Amino acid sequence: MPDLILAGRPALVTGGASGLGRAAAVLLAAHGAEVMVGDIDVAAGEAVVAEINAAGGKAHFRRSDVTDRADVRRMVADAGDTMGGLSILMNNAMSNPRDDYGVDERWDTMIESGLSAYWAAATAAEPLLIRSGHGSIVQIASIAGARMGIEFASEAYCAAKAGILGLTRKLAKRLGPQGVRVNCIAPGVIKTPRLRWSGSDEPEFARRARKVTPLQRLGRAEEVAELVLFLASDRASFITGQDIAIDGGLSIATMFESVDLP
Ligand SMILES: NC(=O)c1ccc[n+]([C@@H]2O[C@H](COP(=O)([O-])OP(=O)(O)OC[C@H]3O[C@@H](n4cnc5c(N)ncnc54)[C@H](O)[C@@H]3O)[C@@H](O)[C@H]2O)c1
């Protein structure tokens, strides 16, 4: 039986229908949080909510699109109305640009969904988080951009992820005196549907990452969720403004080994 360390705390998880967001929504709910899953994928989002509710938790789904800033703000307001407040915001969703987009549209989509939406959600949520008395924002960045240059990540992706660090520090400084903590997580390569994995067919970049990662494997969404839970809870009560890598050591490893690959 998990500790109910988040009992009665309302949490909003963007991109909660899959991958890191899904694992975090399930774990936060298992520890007592009432969770709203925001996602563009209605079927998958409703399935996560049904899974949480069937396990005895309390969850809601709200369709939302993080490329639409006004919708992001409405989602936060709806979360507060539905759950009677907000204690935890997990900024996690980032949109993949459509294949037919040109370079400017690709850039704009990634910066809008992967950085501006984080800012819009955080600033819309701040009055609710302050009122809760123990507000926590957990933002998903990436070691790409936030820690290192990575060949397989686009410039827009790296810029958005690096921007989350600055946003985190500034929000932490401003909201700390009002009791709200703000931290970000920089995952390495985590096996989620985002990697477009089919069966046993490991993508080349994942194989390379695994080879140069000191722990010699990819991460699991559940491992990242444990860090989200910790940062969201009072167990991290004196931690704010930080970025924490969860990457099996990838960001401190030399990449030279990759030249040995066939
Ligand atoms: N998986 C990794 O290796 C990894 C590494 C570092 C950072 N991240 C970051 O973690 C976050 C989640 O990635 P994931 O691996 O869990 O991916 P995922 O594809 O498994 O899940 C992403 C979720 O976001 C939703 N989404 C996509 N576009 C959306 C939009 N416009 N509006 C609302 N929701 C939308 C999807 O429907 C999906 O449910 C992203 O910010 C990603 O950059 C992932």
The ligand as an SDF file (V2000), in Angstrom:
LIG
                    3D

 44 48  0  0  0  0  0  0  0  0999 V2000
   11.0750    9.7480  -23.8340 N   0  0  0  0  0  0  0  0  0  0  0  0
   12.2430   10.3380  -23.7160 C   0  0  0  0  0  0  0  0  0  0  0  0
   13.3130    9.7530  -23.9380 O   0  0  0  0  0  0  0  0  0  0  0  0
   12.2990   11.7710  -23.2510 C   0  0  0  0  0  0  0  0  0  0  0  0
   13.5600   12.2920  -22.9120 C   0  0  0  0  0  0  0  0  0  0  0  0
   13.6370   13.5880  -22.4910 C   0  0  0  0  0  0  0  0  0  0  0  0
   12.5090   14.3750  -22.4160 C   0  0  0  0  0  0  0  0  0  0  0  0
   11.3050   13.8560  -22.7500 N   0  0  0  0  0  0  0  0  0  0  0  0
   10.1590   14.7350  -22.6640 C   0  0  0  0  0  0  0  0  0  0  0  0
    9.1390   14.1110  -21.9240 O   0  0  0  0  0  0  0  0  0  0  0  0
    7.8820   14.6630  -22.3280 C   0  0  0  0  0  0  0  0  0  0  0  0
    6.9090   13.5200  -22.5960 C   0  0  0  0  0  0  0  0  0  0  0  0
    7.4680   12.6750  -23.5830 O   0  0  0  0  0  0  0  0  0  0  0  0
    7.1180   11.1190  -23.6520 P   0  0  0  0  0  0  0  0  0  0  0  0
    8.3810   10.4300  -23.9880 O   0  0  0  0  0  0  0  0  0  0  0  0
    6.3610   10.7110  -22.4730 O   0  0  0  0  0  0  0  0  0  0  0  0
    6.2060   11.1190  -24.9650 O   0  0  0  0  0  0  0  0  0  0  0  0
    4.8440   10.3440  -25.3480 P   0  0  0  0  0  0  0  0  0  0  0  0
    4.7120   10.5090  -26.8110 O   0  0  0  0  0  0  0  0  0  0  0  0
    4.8280    8.9750  -24.7620 O   0  0  0  0  0  0  0  0  0  0  0  0
    3.7150   11.2020  -24.6070 O   0  0  0  0  0  0  0  0  0  0  0  0
    3.4870   12.5390  -24.9550 C   0  0  0  0  0  0  0  0  0  0  0  0
    2.0270   12.8720  -24.6880 C   0  0  0  0  0  0  0  0  0  0  0  0
    1.8320   14.2380  -25.0630 O   0  0  0  0  0  0  0  0  0  0  0  0
    0.6310   14.3210  -25.7990 C   0  0  0  0  0  0  0  0  0  0  0  0
    0.6470   15.4650  -26.7160 N   0  0  0  0  0  0  0  0  0  0  0  0
    1.3150   15.5720  -27.8910 C   0  0  0  0  0  0  0  0  0  0  0  0
    1.0170   16.7430  -28.4840 N   0  0  0  0  0  0  0  0  0  0  0  0
    0.1420   17.3730  -27.6630 C   0  0  0  0  0  0  0  0  0  0  0  0
   -0.5300   18.6080  -27.7410 C   0  0  0  0  0  0  0  0  0  0  0  0
   -0.3820   19.4290  -28.7860 N   0  0  0  0  0  0  0  0  0  0  0  0
   -1.3460   18.9580  -26.7140 N   0  0  0  0  0  0  0  0  0  0  0  0
   -1.5200   18.1330  -25.6420 C   0  0  0  0  0  0  0  0  0  0  0  0
   -0.9180   16.9390  -25.5320 N   0  0  0  0  0  0  0  0  0  0  0  0
   -0.0930   16.5710  -26.5350 C   0  0  0  0  0  0  0  0  0  0  0  0
    0.5380   13.0090  -26.5640 C   0  0  0  0  0  0  0  0  0  0  0  0
   -0.7900   12.7410  -26.9990 O   0  0  0  0  0  0  0  0  0  0  0  0
    1.0560   12.0300  -25.5270 C   0  0  0  0  0  0  0  0  0  0  0  0
    0.0070   11.5350  -24.7290 O   0  0  0  0  0  0  0  0  0  0  0  0
    8.1650   15.5630  -23.5250 C   0  0  0  0  0  0  0  0  0  0  0  0
    8.2650   16.9080  -23.0880 O   0  0  0  0  0  0  0  0  0  0  0  0
    9.5170   15.0610  -23.9950 C   0  0  0  0  0  0  0  0  0  0  0  0
   10.2560   16.0460  -24.6780 O   0  0  0  0  0  0  0  0  0  0  0  0
   11.1670   12.5640  -23.1800 C   0  0  0  0  0  0  0  0  0  0  0  0
  1  2  1  0
  2  3  2  0
  2  4  1  0
  4  5  1  0
  4 44  2  0
  5  6  2  0
  6  7  1  0
  7  8  2  0
  8  9  1  0
  8 44  1  0
  9 10  1  0
  9 42  1  0
 10 11  1  0
 11 12  1  0
 11 40  1  0
 12 13  1  0
 13 14  1  0
 14 15  2  0
 14 16  1  0
 14 17  1  0
 17 18  1  0
 18 19  2  0
 18 20  1  0
 18 21  1  0
 21 22  1  0
 22 23  1  0
 23 24  1  0
 23 38  1  0
 24 25  1  0
 25 26  1  0
 25 36  1  0
 26 27  1  0
 26 35  1  0
 27 28  2  0
 28 29  1  0
 29 30  1  0
 29 35  2  0
 30 31  1  0
 30 32  2  0
 32 33  1  0
 33 34  2  0
 34 35  1  0
 36 37  1  0
 36 38  1  0
 38 39  1  0
 40 41  1  0
 40 42  1  0
 42 43  1  0
M  CHG  2   8   1  16  -1
M  END
$$$$
